Amino acid sequence: MSKHADPNKPVDSTAVSGTPLNADATAATDSAATTDSTAHAVAPGGARKSRDGEVVLSFDNLNVDFITSESHVKAVKGVTLDVRRGEVLALVGESGSGKSVTSLSAMGLLADTAEIRGKAHVAGTQVIGLPSEKMRRMRATKVAMVFQEPMTALNPVLTVEKQLTEAMEVHNVAYGQAATEKAVELLDRVGIPDAAKRIKQYPHQFSGGQRQRIVIAMALACDPEVIIADEPTTALDVTVQAEVLDLLRELKDTLNVAILLITHNMGVVADLADRVAVMFMGELVEQGEAREILTNPSHPYTQRLLAAVPRLEDVNIDSSHLGDEIAELTARIEQERANDEVVVSVHDVAVEYKVRRGKFRAVEGANFNVAKGRTTALVGESGSGKSTLAKAVLGLLPIAEGELHIGGKDLTKLRGREAKEMRRKMGVIFQDPAASLDPRFPIGDCITEPMVVHKVGDKKSRIERAKTLLDAVKLPADVINRYPHELSGGQKQRVGIARALALDPALLIADEPTSALDVSVQAVVLEMLTELQKEYGFACLFVSHDLAVVDHLADDVVVMRAGKVVEQGPADLVLHYPREEYTRELLAAAPVPDPDVQAARRRARLKLG
């Protein structure tokens, strides 16, 4: 795998406990460090003033417990935090840190099982314990939310016009034609082209990025003073993500709203945030100016969180003046690869889908190889054809044209027993570790299932093989009798890797295997894949939209756009000396956890645009 793999990456502590990073980080917490040093004074109406502007969202010693007959979970512990008008404060942390629970308490959207203590003020009003009717009026007019998945936030059977104007009418902001005119203005403001016409359309008629822009327009419909953006770019491609971040920055500056950004993506933080607050296991462990936190973190947890982030560095967006350097690097790589054994050969492959009016060609004219012991990454935005091509390699989709050889055999010509025997040589790691494991099966059965299907060994040898694989992915032997719901996300993905290796495949296909994981767990899984490839020698086809992860892992990169390969070659060349404009656009849009680099990337995007 790639020389970018770093043996000093943080050690995963989720192997048994499921606790993200190291739990002892809380021991170093200094209570004095968790409060903002800015002096405040109470203004009329309950809103606080600071030397940097009016505080429009604040939490004061907020505690949230979830109590049921079976458990008592302390989700948020004594959080004190301010967000000021005209600023973006990023609330960061891994899954289970309490960041989303904190934000939902300001919206009055926590479940009935939540027991809330402390204070939360929105525009000067204490919202903890506020009667539901008054809280309903606060939402949208004082505080609004932008959710992570735009398709689930929008009603699929209502036009965009109806959804925007309904919010205004419910909150007595505007009615009839005036509401429609304001809705058109909002769509125009958030960058929807031909807004007056498209407002009559339904959510499914927009792209993912446009749907997120519509969700932002809905949040702005009633002129709120605070916007809570909960992972607003997680479901978006990097180029669309960059556009949405630019939009949020513009809205902050032009409308002077306060934005509470909930995210685990430190690159997004570097791009957009003015200040950062870090949460760990329900506690606020560090907060301050974004540049200071990202470049000089003081708390051990923040340090480990940033150290675990894969980084895409030394990218030459314009490499036209580096001809000699590129030629030298190319010659060195070709010499290193001279004796590579090709496991997968894709030659002029086309893949089609049947649609109502004929066929849609999702992939056309694809050519690349995957060598033994090396990783080839398929990258591109949604709809580029990368996942379709991976499914074709697996034999899950028919090939319309071209040849696809695995281990020297043409997959398109194999039938029956030969086809089944070929699939035995391939393992798959899926994107969502929870969905890929049968909840009814103990872990041992999940791992041995491929061996049962292909009639490999007897029961005793299968169990021994499962134990060996669990050890290889650094899980304790007693996990074999546990069920998927008893494991953390990182542990589930380790089980998925173990299952993929059960038949000792020649080819491993990994479809976005780390995108659902926290950054610290992601780092460990990537390091594990590197070590396992060295040990087992499999070829790997790695599907991803995260270029920093690809840079960490891949030997070769194939860039796809609209079903076609637009650039390919060694990762060191494609990701650091890109030739094609589309590749340069992807690289310029990829966020990194450095405010100065992000500022340079924004300038590069403007230049390319």
PADO-780632 format. One record per residue (C-alpha): x, y, z; residue number from 1; residue in three letters. Coordinates in pm, whole numbers, plus 50000, padded with zeros to 5 digits. Layout:
BEGIN
PT      u      v      w    i   aa
PT      X      Y      Z  NUM  ALA
...
END
This chain:
BEGIN
PT      u      v      w    i   aa
PT  50000  50000  50000    1  MET
PT  50095  50365  49997    2  SER
PT  50412  50495  50151    3  LYS
PT  50189  50759  50314    4  HIS
PT  50081  50509  50582    5  ALA
PT  50206  50639  50914    6  ASP
PT  50307  50379  51177    7  PRO
PT  50272  50644  51448    8  ASN
PT  49895  50687  51401    9  LYS
PT  49696  50682  51728   10  PRO
PT  49621  50342  51878   11  VAL
PT  49250  50253  51871   12  ASP
PT  49110  50208  52220   13  SER
PT  48774  50084  52091   14  THR
PT  48895  49725  52063   15  ALA
PT  48713  49621  52378   16  VAL
PT  48544  49919  52539   17  SER
PT  48414  50106  52235   18  GLY
PT  48529  50437  52390   19  THR
PT  48661  50681  52124   20  PRO
PT  49029  50769  52154   21  LEU
PT  49170  50745  52506   22  ASN
PT  48933  50781  52797   23  ALA
PT  49210  50916  53016   24  ASP
PT  49191  51241  52819   25  ALA
PT  48925  51360  53057   26  THR
PT  49165  51326  53347   27  ALA
PT  49367  51613  53205   28  ALA
PT  49066  51840  53179   29  THR
PT  49114  52168  53358   30  ASP
PT  48780  52320  53446   31  SER
PT  48924  52665  53402   32  ALA
PT  49013  52581  53044   33  ALA
PT  48658  52488  52951   34  THR
PT  48511  52833  52999   35  THR
PT  48551  53120  52757   36  ASP
PT  48771  53392  52898   37  SER
PT  48566  53667  52738   38  THR
PT  48396  53892  52995   39  ALA
PT  48018  53924  52969   40  HIS
PT  47752  54158  53099   41  ALA
PT  47379  54097  53104   42  VAL
PT  47184  54322  52869   43  ALA
PT  46812  54400  52887   44  PRO
PT  46596  54103  52790   45  GLY
PT  46848  53848  52912   46  GLY
PT  47086  53868  52613   47  ALA
PT  47449  53895  52715   48  ARG
PT  47695  54138  52566   49  LYS
PT  48060  54062  52505   50  SER
PT  48339  54277  52380   51  ARG
PT  48308  54096  52044   52  ASP
PT  47930  54131  51996   53  GLY
PT  47593  54023  52125   54  GLU
PT  47558  53668  52249   55  VAL
PT  47246  53524  52082   56  VAL
PT  47286  53159  52184   57  LEU
PT  47427  53049  52517   58  SER
PT  47444  52738  52734   59  PHE
PT  47512  52776  53105   60  ASP
PT  47608  52461  53301   61  ASN
PT  47390  52247  53071   62  LEU
PT  47341  51888  53182   63  ASN
PT  47137  51630  52988   64  VAL
PT  47064  51279  53114   65  ASP
PT  46863  51012  52933   66  PHE
PT  46678  50800  53188   67  ILE
PT  46489  50478  53118   68  THR
PT  46395  50181  53331   69  SER
PT  46711  50006  53212   70  GLU
PT  46974  50278  53191   71  SER
PT  47089  50624  53297   72  HIS
PT  47312  50795  53040   73  VAL
PT  47481  51128  53119   74  LYS
PT  47497  51267  52765   75  ALA
PT  47599  51628  52844   76  VAL
PT  47787  51734  53157   77  LYS
PT  47809  52098  53262   78  GLY
PT  47852  52263  52921   79  VAL
PT  47893  52642  52921   80  THR
PT  47915  52800  52579   81  LEU
PT  47830  53123  52392   82  ASP
PT  47767  53193  52023   83  VAL
PT  47776  53554  51909   84  ARG
PT  47599  53735  51633   85  ARG
PT  47793  53726  51305   86  GLY
PT  48021  53434  51396   87  GLU
PT  48045  53061  51329   88  VAL
PT  48121  52849  51633   89  LEU
PT  48205  52486  51551   90  ALA
PT  48107  52229  51812   91  LEU
PT  48322  51925  51737   92  VAL
PT  48371  51577  51873   93  GLY
PT  48319  51214  51784   94  GLU
PT  48000  51007  51796   95  SER
PT  47859  51006  52148   96  GLY
PT  48045  51321  52254   97  SER
PT  47718  51508  52321   98  GLY
PT  47748  51776  52054   99  LYS
PT  47416  51702  51881  100  SER
PT  47233  51661  52213  101  VAL
PT  47363  52003  52318  102  THR
PT  47232  52168  52002  103  SER
PT  46895  51993  52014  104  LEU
PT  46838  52121  52367  105  SER
PT  46834  52474  52225  106  ALA
PT  46565  52368  51977  107  MET
PT  46348  52189  52233  108  GLY
PT  46376  51870  52027  109  LEU
PT  46510  51623  52281  110  LEU
PT  46317  51305  52358  111  ALA
PT  46081  51281  52655  112  ASP
PT  46333  51059  52831  113  THR
PT  46576  51353  52854  114  ALA
PT  46625  51518  53192  115  GLU
PT  46767  51868  53138  116  ILE
PT  46931  52090  53399  117  ARG
PT  47101  52426  53355  118  GLY
PT  47017  52706  53114  119  LYS
PT  47002  52761  52739  120  ALA
PT  46921  53109  52608  121  HIS
PT  46817  53183  52250  122  VAL
PT  46801  53553  52165  123  ALA
PT  46767  53632  52535  124  GLY
PT  46493  53376  52610  125  THR
PT  46553  53081  52842  126  GLN
PT  46429  52784  52639  127  VAL
PT  46484  52503  52892  128  ILE
PT  46140  52429  53031  129  GLY
PT  45970  52669  52790  130  LEU
PT  45608  52565  52717  131  PRO
PT  45579  52377  52388  132  SER
PT  45366  52643  52213  133  GLU
PT  45615  52919  52297  134  LYS
PT  45904  52693  52191  135  MET
PT  45729  52627  51861  136  ARG
PT  45713  53001  51796  137  ARG
PT  46083  53032  51881  138  MET
PT  46175  52779  51616  139  ARG
PT  46227  52934  51276  140  ALA
PT  46173  53294  51398  141  THR
PT  46462  53293  51648  142  LYS
PT  46651  52967  51589  143  VAL
PT  46643  52738  51286  144  ALA
PT  46816  52415  51196  145  MET
PT  46991  52283  50885  146  VAL
PT  46993  51906  50899  147  PHE
PT  47251  51660  50768  148  GLN
PT  47045  51477  50506  149  GLU
PT  46847  51719  50287  150  PRO
PT  46629  51451  50127  151  MET
PT  46483  51350  50464  152  THR
PT  46447  51713  50576  153  ALA
PT  46227  51796  50276  154  LEU
PT  45877  51663  50210  155  ASN
PT  45891  51467  49881  156  PRO
PT  45522  51523  49795  157  VAL
PT  45522  51904  49836  158  LEU
PT  45673  52158  49598  159  THR
PT  45960  52372  49720  160  VAL
PT  45728  52673  49705  161  GLU
PT  45476  52509  49935  162  LYS
PT  45742  52413  50189  163  GLN
PT  45901  52757  50198  164  LEU
PT  45576  52957  50210  165  THR
PT  45418  52724  50464  166  GLU
PT  45688  52808  50718  167  ALA
PT  45634  53181  50664  168  MET
PT  45258  53156  50694  169  GLU
PT  45267  52940  51007  170  VAL
PT  45490  53195  51180  171  HIS
PT  45303  53502  51046  172  ASN
PT  45603  53626  50848  173  VAL
PT  45433  53659  50508  174  ALA
PT  45126  53535  50321  175  TYR
PT  45014  53461  49967  176  GLY
PT  45200  53638  49689  177  GLN
PT  45430  53816  49933  178  ALA
PT  45539  53479  50076  179  ALA
PT  45600  53341  49726  180  THR
PT  45806  53644  49628  181  GLU
PT  46017  53611  49942  182  LYS
PT  46061  53237  49873  183  ALA
PT  46191  53315  49524  184  VAL
PT  46429  53572  49672  185  GLU
PT  46556  53313  49922  186  LEU
PT  46619  53054  49650  187  LEU
PT  46801  53316  49447  188  ASP
PT  47007  53415  49754  189  ARG
PT  47118  53055  49818  190  VAL
PT  47220  53007  49454  191  GLY
PT  46935  52813  49292  192  ILE
PT  46935  52914  48923  193  PRO
PT  46607  53021  48758  194  ASP
PT  46446  53037  49102  195  ALA
PT  46107  53171  48988  196  ALA
PT  46057  52863  48769  197  LYS
PT  46220  52597  48983  198  ARG
PT  46027  52691  49295  199  ILE
PT  45735  52497  49143  200  LYS
PT  45939  52174  49137  201  GLN
PT  45967  51888  49388  202  TYR
PT  46276  51791  49595  203  PRO
PT  46362  51489  49377  204  HIS
PT  46406  51721  49078  205  GLN
PT  46709  51886  49240  206  PHE
PT  47063  51761  49293  207  SER
PT  47192  51680  49642  208  GLY
PT  47377  52010  49669  209  GLY
PT  47073  52206  49550  210  GLN
PT  46852  52028  49804  211  ARG
PT  47089  52133  50082  212  GLN
PT  47070  52491  49955  213  ARG
PT  46689  52468  49971  214  ILE
PT  46711  52344  50332  215  VAL
PT  46928  52647  50410  216  ILE
PT  46670  52872  50242  217  ALA
PT  46399  52718  50462  218  MET
PT  46610  52789  50769  219  ALA
PT  46632  53155  50660  220  LEU
PT  46261  53187  50573  221  ALA
PT  46157  53345  50904  222  CYS
PT  46470  53558  50957  223  ASP
PT  46618  53369  51255  224  PRO
PT  46896  53509  51468  225  GLU
PT  47064  53169  51513  226  VAL
PT  47119  52886  51264  227  ILE
PT  47221  52544  51394  228  ILE
PT  47385  52347  51113  229  ALA
PT  47413  51978  51207  230  ASP
PT  47672  51812  50980  231  GLU
PT  47540  52016  50683  232  PRO
PT  47797  51888  50431  233  THR
PT  47852  51525  50536  234  THR
PT  47628  51382  50262  235  ALA
PT  47780  51601  49987  236  LEU
PT  48065  51560  49741  237  ASP
PT  48375  51769  49806  238  VAL
PT  48308  52025  49532  239  THR
PT  47944  52070  49639  240  VAL
PT  48057  52077  50003  241  GLN
PT  48292  52365  49923  242  ALA
PT  48007  52555  49757  243  GLU
PT  47777  52507  50058  244  VAL
PT  48051  52625  50295  245  LEU
PT  48101  52935  50079  246  ASP
PT  47726  52997  50098  247  LEU
PT  47716  52968  50478  248  LEU
PT  48012  53205  50505  249  ARG
PT  47838  53459  50281  250  GLU
PT  47514  53436  50482  251  LEU
PT  47702  53488  50807  252  LYS
PT  47866  53800  50669  253  ASP
PT  47565  53951  50492  254  THR
PT  47287  53864  50738  255  LEU
PT  47495  53884  51057  256  ASN
PT  47342  53562  51192  257  VAL
PT  47507  53337  51449  258  ALA
PT  47585  52986  51324  259  ILE
PT  47643  52688  51551  260  LEU
PT  47816  52431  51331  261  LEU
PT  47800  52069  51448  262  ILE
PT  48064  51859  51277  263  THR
PT  48332  51593  51309  264  HIS
PT  48512  51715  50995  265  ASN
PT  48808  51927  51103  266  MET
PT  48865  52044  50746  267  GLY
PT  48517  52198  50745  268  VAL
PT  48601  52363  51077  269  VAL
PT  48917  52516  50930  270  ALA
PT  48725  52644  50630  271  ASP
PT  48430  52805  50807  272  LEU
PT  48463  52843  51185  273  ALA
PT  48567  53154  51376  274  ASP
PT  48582  52969  51709  275  ARG
PT  48588  52602  51809  276  VAL
PT  48454  52412  52110  277  ALA
PT  48562  52050  52156  278  VAL
PT  48344  51792  52333  279  MET
PT  48450  51455  52469  280  PHE
PT  48223  51211  52652  281  MET
PT  47967  51481  52727  282  GLY
PT  48212  51743  52852  283  GLU
PT  48349  52058  52693  284  LEU
PT  48724  52003  52714  285  VAL
PT  48858  52295  52511  286  GLU
PT  48741  52606  52329  287  GLN
PT  48898  52908  52164  288  GLY
PT  48979  53076  51834  289  GLU
PT  48973  52830  51542  290  ALA
PT  49329  52901  51434  291  ARG
PT  49464  52848  51786  292  GLU
PT  49273  52524  51844  293  ILE
PT  49366  52377  51505  294  LEU
PT  49733  52475  51512  295  THR
PT  49811  52463  51883  296  ASN
PT  49558  52245  52072  297  PRO
PT  49617  52225  52446  298  SER
PT  49397  51934  52551  299  HIS
PT  49526  51577  52492  300  PRO
PT  49195  51470  52334  301  TYR
PT  49202  51756  52081  302  THR
PT  49564  51676  52003  303  GLN
PT  49480  51311  51933  304  ARG
PT  49171  51405  51734  305  LEU
PT  49372  51629  51503  306  LEU
PT  49659  51381  51479  307  ALA
PT  49416  51117  51352  308  ALA
PT  49290  51330  51061  309  VAL
PT  49428  51209  50724  310  PRO
PT  49581  51506  50545  311  ARG
PT  49623  51585  50178  312  LEU
PT  49941  51792  50165  313  GLU
PT  50193  51920  49911  314  ASP
PT  49934  51943  49633  315  VAL
PT  50049  52136  49326  316  ASN
PT  49723  52257  49170  317  ILE
PT  49927  52411  48888  318  ASP
PT  50214  52175  48809  319  SER
PT  50292  52299  48456  320  SER
PT  50630  52435  48571  321  HIS
PT  50739  52110  48738  322  LEU
PT  50808  51901  48427  323  GLY
PT  51151  51774  48530  324  ASP
PT  51036  51683  48880  325  GLU
PT  50734  51493  48745  326  ILE
PT  50945  51309  48485  327  ALA
PT  51191  51198  48753  328  GLU
PT  50912  51076  48982  329  LEU
PT  50742  50893  48692  330  THR
PT  51062  50710  48600  331  ALA
PT  51119  50602  48960  332  ARG
PT  50764  50469  48999  333  ILE
PT  50780  50281  48665  334  GLU
PT  51099  50112  48778  335  GLN
PT  50938  50009  49109  336  GLU
PT  50632  49866  48929  337  ARG
PT  50820  49681  48654  338  ALA
PT  50762  49336  48804  339  ASN
PT  50408  49388  48936  340  ASP
PT  50167  49097  48893  341  GLU
PT  49832  49216  48754  342  VAL
PT  49531  49068  48936  343  VAL
PT  49253  49276  48778  344  VAL
PT  49256  49409  48423  345  SER
PT  48973  49636  48306  346  VAL
PT  48979  49699  47930  347  HIS
PT  48729  49928  47752  348  ASP
PT  48453  49827  47994  349  VAL
PT  48104  49974  47962  350  ALA
PT  47816  49918  48206  351  VAL
PT  47451  49993  48128  352  GLU
PT  47129  50018  48327  353  TYR
PT  46785  49956  48182  354  LYS
PT  46561  50260  48211  355  VAL
PT  46207  50336  48101  356  ARG
PT  46311  50455  47756  357  ARG
PT  46594  50219  47670  358  GLY
PT  46935  50203  47842  359  LYS
PT  47153  50439  48040  360  PHE
PT  47529  50394  48004  361  ARG
PT  47669  50452  48355  362  ALA
PT  48030  50359  48268  363  VAL
PT  48198  50385  47929  364  GLU
PT  48546  50294  47806  365  GLY
PT  48707  50228  48144  366  ALA
PT  49067  50103  48145  367  ASN
PT  49292  50029  48446  368  PHE
PT  49479  49751  48628  369  ASN
PT  49503  49647  48992  370  VAL
PT  49831  49476  49091  371  ALA
PT  49896  49216  49360  372  LYS
PT  49980  49376  49694  373  GLY
PT  49877  49721  49575  374  ARG
PT  49570  49943  49613  375  THR
PT  49396  50118  49326  376  THR
PT  49146  50386  49428  377  ALA
PT  48839  50477  49224  378  LEU
PT  48753  50838  49306  379  VAL
PT  48492  51084  49186  380  GLY
PT  48171  51253  49285  381  GLU
PT  47827  51095  49321  382  SER
PT  47712  50968  48983  383  GLY
PT  48065  50938  48847  384  SER
PT  48029  50562  48799  385  GLY
PT  48287  50446  49053  386  LYS
PT  48052  50225  49260  387  SER
PT  47888  50091  48942  388  THR
PT  48228  49989  48808  389  LEU
PT  48318  49821  49138  390  ALA
PT  47993  49621  49126  391  LYS
PT  48078  49514  48771  392  ALA
PT  48418  49390  48888  393  VAL
PT  48236  49187  49156  394  LEU
PT  48013  49037  48890  395  GLY
PT  47702  49198  49038  396  LEU
PT  47630  49401  48723  397  LEU
PT  47659  49278  48361  398  PRO
PT  47920  49432  48133  399  ILE
PT  47781  49576  47809  400  ALA
PT  48118  49606  47634  401  GLU
PT  48485  49536  47692  402  GLY
PT  48681  49277  47886  403  GLU
PT  48733  49228  48258  404  LEU
PT  49003  48981  48360  405  HIS
PT  49059  48862  48717  406  ILE
PT  49349  48628  48775  407  GLY
PT  49384  48590  48399  408  GLY
PT  49021  48479  48343  409  LYS
PT  48762  48687  48159  410  ASP
PT  48480  48743  48408  411  LEU
PT  48232  48817  48127  412  THR
PT  48262  48461  47994  413  LYS
PT  48236  48268  48320  414  LEU
PT  47915  48083  48407  415  ARG
PT  47788  47852  48681  416  GLY
PT  48055  47680  48888  417  ARG
PT  48338  47881  48730  418  GLU
PT  48166  48209  48815  419  ALA
PT  48109  48095  49175  420  LYS
PT  48472  47988  49206  421  GLU
PT  48581  48331  49079  422  MET
PT  48366  48509  49340  423  ARG
PT  48540  48302  49605  424  ARG
PT  48859  48490  49513  425  LYS
PT  48698  48825  49595  426  MET
PT  48617  48983  49932  427  GLY
PT  48406  49291  49999  428  VAL
PT  48412  49554  50275  429  ILE
PT  48092  49757  50279  430  PHE
PT  48038  50123  50366  431  GLN
PT  47801  50078  50661  432  ASP
PT  47939  49820  50906  433  PRO
PT  47613  49798  51100  434  ALA
PT  47397  49728  50794  435  ALA
PT  47641  49473  50652  436  SER
PT  47624  49237  50954  437  LEU
PT  47317  49022  51023  438  ASP
PT  47193  49132  51369  439  PRO
PT  47065  48778  51439  440  ARG
PT  47405  48616  51393  441  PHE
PT  47682  48603  51653  442  PRO
PT  48011  48746  51524  443  ILE
PT  48156  48402  51470  444  GLY
PT  47875  48311  51230  445  ASP
PT  47911  48644  51048  446  CYS
PT  48276  48565  50975  447  ILE
PT  48233  48198  50887  448  THR
PT  47929  48247  50660  449  GLU
PT  48139  48282  50339  450  PRO
PT  48316  47956  50430  451  MET
PT  47981  47784  50476  452  VAL
PT  47849  47915  50143  453  VAL
PT  48158  47793  49956  454  HIS
PT  48183  47469  50162  455  LYS
PT  48532  47541  50291  456  VAL
PT  48645  47326  50585  457  GLY
PT  48442  47174  50866  458  ASP
PT  48284  47355  51162  459  LYS
PT  48591  47327  51382  460  LYS
PT  48833  47458  51119  461  SER
PT  48598  47745  51035  462  ARG
PT  48584  47854  51398  463  ILE
PT  48963  47838  51420  464  GLU
PT  48989  48045  51103  465  ARG
PT  48745  48301  51253  466  ALA
PT  48958  48327  51568  467  LYS
PT  49272  48377  51357  468  THR
PT  49104  48656  51162  469  LEU
PT  48975  48824  51478  470  LEU
PT  49331  48827  51605  471  ASP
PT  49448  48970  51271  472  ALA
PT  49204  49262  51303  473  VAL
PT  49300  49307  51670  474  LYS
PT  48975  49198  51832  475  LEU
PT  48969  48972  52140  476  PRO
PT  48870  48607  52095  477  ALA
PT  48558  48639  52313  478  ASP
PT  48401  48870  52053  479  VAL
PT  48322  48555  51854  480  ILE
PT  48016  48487  52073  481  ASN
PT  47888  48846  52086  482  ARG
PT  47630  49007  51856  483  TYR
PT  47676  49310  51626  484  PRO
PT  47472  49546  51847  485  HIS
PT  47718  49485  52131  486  GLU
PT  48009  49630  51930  487  LEU
PT  48114  49985  51846  488  SER
PT  48118  50112  51486  489  GLY
PT  48492  50058  51457  490  GLY
PT  48466  49705  51596  491  GLN
PT  48187  49622  51350  492  LYS
PT  48401  49737  51059  493  GLN
PT  48689  49521  51185  494  ARG
PT  48451  49225  51179  495  VAL
PT  48358  49325  50823  496  GLY
PT  48725  49318  50726  497  ILE
PT  48772  48979  50892  498  ALA
PT  48474  48839  50700  499  ARG
PT  48606  48981  50372  500  ALA
PT  48935  48794  50430  501  LEU
PT  48769  48467  50533  502  ALA
PT  48834  48297  50198  503  LEU
PT  49185  48442  50154  504  ASP
PT  49082  48648  49849  505  PRO
PT  49312  48760  49572  506  ALA
PT  49109  49081  49539  507  LEU
PT  48955  49293  49815  508  LEU
PT  48695  49554  49713  509  ILE
PT  48637  49825  49975  510  ALA
PT  48342  50057  49908  511  ASP
PT  48380  50373  50123  512  GLU
PT  48482  50153  50420  513  PRO
PT  48572  50439  50655  514  THR
PT  48316  50708  50567  515  SER
PT  48079  50603  50850  516  ALA
PT  48354  50601  51114  517  LEU
PT  48489  50864  51350  518  ASP
PT  48824  51005  51248  519  VAL
PT  49027  50825  51517  520  SER
PT  48867  50490  51433  521  VAL
PT  48909  50566  51062  522  GLN
PT  49284  50613  51109  523  ALA
PT  49316  50276  51281  524  VAL
PT  49112  50094  51016  525  VAL
PT  49326  50242  50738  526  LEU
PT  49644  50140  50918  527  GLU
PT  49500  49792  50968  528  MET
PT  49421  49755  50596  529  LEU
PT  49781  49851  50518  530  THR
PT  49918  49589  50759  531  GLU
PT  49678  49317  50640  532  LEU
PT  49768  49377  50276  533  GLN
PT  50135  49336  50357  534  LYS
PT  50057  49010  50540  535  GLU
PT  49810  48855  50294  536  TYR
PT  49923  49015  49966  537  GLY
PT  49578  49083  49821  538  PHE
PT  49508  49342  49554  539  ALA
PT  49264  49612  49667  540  CYS
PT  49012  49817  49472  541  LEU
PT  48925  50106  49702  542  PHE
PT  48617  50320  49625  543  VAL
PT  48613  50663  49791  544  SER
PT  48535  51032  49754  545  HIS
PT  48775  51129  50036  546  ASP
PT  49099  51225  49865  547  LEU
PT  49294  51253  50192  548  ALA
PT  49206  50892  50277  549  VAL
PT  49301  50789  49924  550  VAL
PT  49636  50967  49954  551  ASP
PT  49702  50777  50277  552  HIS
PT  49616  50437  50134  553  LEU
PT  49638  50411  49756  554  ALA
PT  49923  50325  49524  555  ASP
PT  49727  50418  49211  556  ASP
PT  49429  50646  49149  557  VAL
PT  49159  50636  48882  558  VAL
PT  48955  50959  48863  559  VAL
PT  48605  50920  48719  560  MET
PT  48354  51177  48601  561  ARG
PT  48014  51112  48438  562  ALA
PT  48100  50747  48375  563  GLY
PT  48439  50807  48214  564  LYS
PT  48797  50787  48340  565  VAL
PT  48941  51138  48311  566  VAL
PT  49281  51077  48475  567  GLU
PT  49472  50785  48621  568  GLN
PT  49817  50693  48736  569  GLY
PT  50030  50657  49050  570  PRO
PT  49879  50831  49352  571  ALA
PT  50193  51041  49400  572  ASP
PT  50139  51190  49054  573  LEU
PT  49760  51216  49028  574  VAL
PT  49705  51363  49375  575  LEU
PT  50012  51587  49394  576  HIS
PT  50073  51683  49029  577  TYR
PT  49728  51661  48865  578  PRO
PT  49706  51707  48489  579  ARG
PT  49330  51736  48434  580  GLU
PT  49123  52037  48538  581  GLU
PT  48855  51817  48701  582  TYR
PT  49114  51649  48923  583  THR
PT  49250  51991  49019  584  ARG
PT  48896  52103  49107  585  GLU
PT  48848  51800  49333  586  LEU
PT  49180  51861  49507  587  LEU
PT  49114  52234  49551  588  ALA
PT  48776  52154  49712  589  ALA
PT  48906  51892  49957  590  ALA
PT  48907  52044  50309  591  PRO
PT  49210  52014  50535  592  VAL
PT  49233  52110  50906  593  PRO
PT  49447  52418  50849  594  ASP
PT  49290  52767  50821  595  PRO
PT  49575  52904  50608  596  ASP
PT  49565  52611  50366  597  VAL
PT  49186  52639  50343  598  GLN
PT  49212  53007  50260  599  ALA
PT  49461  52922  49984  600  ALA
PT  49228  52647  49859  601  ARG
PT  48940  52896  49838  602  ARG
PT  49157  53126  49630  603  ARG
PT  49252  52832  49408  604  ALA
PT  48884  52740  49362  605  ARG
PT  48803  53097  49259  606  LEU
PT  49092  53091  49011  607  LYS
PT  48977  52759  48862  608  LEU
PT  48618  52883  48851  609  GLY
END
